[in-house]
Amino acid sequence: MVMEDAEAPHHMLLLRNFMSQGLVHNQPLLYASPAIDPRGFLGTLPSPAASKDEKSHKHDPDQEKGLRIAWQYKKYFGESQLNFDGQRDGKHEYSNEFDLRKPLERHFLSAQRVDCVSIQDSPNLSALQDRSATFLSQYPRNDGSISCAGRIAIQSFSAPQCAYSNMEWDMLSFIRSLKSMVRSSNAVALITFPPSLLSPSFCKRWQHMADTLLSVKAIPDEDKELSQLLTGYQDMVGFLNVHKVARINTQVPVILDATTFSIKLQKRRFLVLECLNQAPVDGSSGTSYGTSGSCSGSSKTGNLDF
Amino acid sequence: MAESICRALRDGALEGEHAPALTIKDSIASPFGFHVFCHVLSQLSSFILAGKSQSGGLVVVSFSRSPSFYLELLKNKGIDVVSSDKRIQILDCYSDPLGWKDRLIEAGNFTALSHEASNSSTANVLKDVKHMDKLYNSIVERGKGLIGGGKNRFSVAIDSVDEMSRHASTSSVAGLLSNLRSHDQVSSIFWLLHSDLHEARVAAVLEYLSSMVTSLEPLHQPANGHRGDLENLSLIEHNLKKGKFHVRIKRRNGRVRVMSEEVHIEQSGISFTSLSSEGAINQGLVPKVQFSLELSEKERIDRANVVLPFEHQGNGKPIQIYDGRRSLADSKHERQVAATEKVQTNEDSGGGEIIYFRDSDDEMPDSDEDPDDDLDI
């Protein structure tokens, strides 16, 4: 689940990469959004970037962190993966680099692969629940091979223009049932929601529901203090915080090197996540800027910080 | 800053993008929201009539003021709506929002007064969704009537979202606003909100839906509990003529531009000036930490008085370094030497000393010689 920032559309960048990645790897997609015509969004999905070097090859549908996973593995595998030739016979390598300026080829967006649902007008969540159940029933989890996986992307789940947006218990129980359906099938789901529009207690409950919890934050423009504190401030468009990482069927905790990343758009084409580098400041306490109160903003970072 | 907002509304939306939306938010402490709304309205109207804007027409949805008020307002600014009614239309939701007059006429108790052609938008308060749909359709219809078809666009100004929220649920109001924003032919949209009339969630929803948020705050916060205090009254009076105008603009690249100005209400209208220094937020470049990083005056003087042990004091004496191994009471010779150094510091108004306690006297020193001995600092 991704907690949006009401002031910036960075969650859309994550959504686009998630959706494109699935389509490129033959993973059917169910996309729900509060727009009247969700299909329009598909035109903005990026195409995989032509990669020069090999990317790591770890295909695990349990972990839907997508971007972050490959970034981490690249750090550890490095040279050894360069010899991995992969399949060059028409199949795409598992890639996390997408070119935002190049739209995804049309044949990926055919109706068999992408199902779109508009959630604005439905008075309650039963329609969405049914669609999700139907979609997920196609990907049962067998003990054997992973034949096919599905992806569900729900954008701005509690957007105010949705008729059900003040039915907080209903939304919570939808998330719970979606979670249980996803667990018992070969699929992953990505839900983005604006936490500022939920009551605080429900916001906490939703955060607990998530297996993996991320949040995106906008940064102020032309802020002298920030530009002093952070290197590369000019290129940054926002921050990404990792609050929780999925720990399914394991007792080994995931300990991250860093939980705050800056979101940059390289040449306006590639989404790049970088660890925050704090510029040297006299007398500072040395904590990463991202974990200090003023930037991450809400109290959510407190208990869930690793 | 007000100029940049008006320019953003004038420039409108790019292809495939939602229309820029402005929320003007005020509260009882600084009640200038409507002045700002009128200012933006007259600016945008003059842009439209001069042909400088993306939009070719403006629909004003008036809930809290009668349409004649807006006609007067624009006339005072030199814009004659009647002759330019091809460009500006006022949707009257003020005269009879719930259709009471019609019902009274049906009941035979009322003779309809003639008034300018109005299109009442709320027929039935209970059917929320339908009501907003009707309003949406009327707005779009009026807009299309202004500009014709094709690629032309129109702008929408909503007098008061508070009134809308009284008649319909928050989600249907949000639905209306977001549908207007995503309509192909809407160039820009702005609305006024009195934040203390609603729960916090409503303001949060409207901020979520807009791309620019301006809020008005009082310049001076009066102290609590001292009502009737003369000082307080003058502060409140002050607040009724001036205020702080904060703007948050969500830029396309995902960053947020934050700006502030001072706003003055005068007889002639409203004016914006940059913040005076007393109100400016200038925290300097010191990072926010929990201890003090700056020195007081006394601390500064004391620091200047400390004699640094490795430095020439410029008085021809050989440098003796107190390495903390031998206590001062042990040898007279050392005491004398140490005393000269001490005397120096005492001469300079006393107090500047470096006190060095060695961890343990039993420690073997690395070397009896100071490796930096040959340096002449």
Boltz contact constraints between the chains, C-beta under 6 A:
constraints:
  - contact:
      token1: [A, 6]
      token2: [B, 208]
      max_distance: 6.0
  - contact:
      token1: [A, 7]
      token2: [B, 250]
      max_distance: 6.0
  - contact:
      token1: [A, 7]
      token2: [B, 256]
      max_distance: 6.0
  - contact:
      token1: [A, 8]
      token2: [B, 254]
      max_distance: 6.0
  - contact:
      token1: [A, 10]
      token2: [B, 254]
      max_distance: 6.0
  - contact:
      token1: [A, 160]
      token2: [B, 171]
      max_distance: 6.0
  - contact:
      token1: [A, 160]
      token2: [B, 174]
      max_distance: 6.0
  - contact:
      token1: [A, 160]
      token2: [B, 205]
      max_distance: 6.0
  - contact:
      token1: [A, 161]
      token2: [B, 174]
      max_distance: 6.0
  - contact:
      token1: [A, 161]
      token2: [B, 175]
      max_distance: 6.0
  - contact:
      token1: [A, 161]
      token2: [B, 178]
      max_distance: 6.0
  - contact:
      token1: [A, 163]
      token2: [B, 171]
      max_distance: 6.0
  - contact:
      token1: [A, 165]
      token2: [B, 171]
      max_distance: 6.0
  - contact:
      token1: [A, 194]
      token2: [B, 208]
      max_distance: 6.0
  - contact:
      token1: [A, 196]
      token2: [B, 204]
      max_distance: 6.0
  - contact:
      token1: [A, 197]
      token2: [B, 204]
      max_distance: 6.0
  - contact:
      token1: [A, 197]
      token2: [B, 205]
      max_distance: 6.0
  - contact:
      token1: [A, 218]
      token2: [B, 256]
      max_distance: 6.0
  - contact:
      token1: [A, 219]
      token2: [B, 255]
      max_distance: 6.0
  - contact:
      token1: [A, 220]
      token2: [B, 256]
      max_distance: 6.0
  - contact:
      token1: [A, 220]
      token2: [B, 258]
      max_distance: 6.0
  - contact:
      token1: [A, 221]
      token2: [B, 255]
      max_distance: 6.0
  - contact:
      token1: [A, 221]
      token2: [B, 257]
      max_distance: 6.0
  - contact:
      token1: [A, 228]
      token2: [B, 285]
      max_distance: 6.0
  - contact:
      token1: [A, 237]
      token2: [B, 253]
      max_distance: 6.0
  - contact:
      token1: [A, 237]
      token2: [B, 254]
      max_distance: 6.0
  - contact:
      token1: [A, 238]
      token2: [B, 254]
      max_distance: 6.0
  - contact:
      token1: [A, 281]
      token2: [B, 287]
      max_distance: 6.0
  - contact:
      token1: [A, 283]
      token2: [B, 293]
      max_distance: 6.0
  - contact:
      token1: [A, 284]
      token2: [B, 287]
      max_distance: 6.0
  - contact:
      token1: [A, 285]
      token2: [B, 289]
      max_distance: 6.0
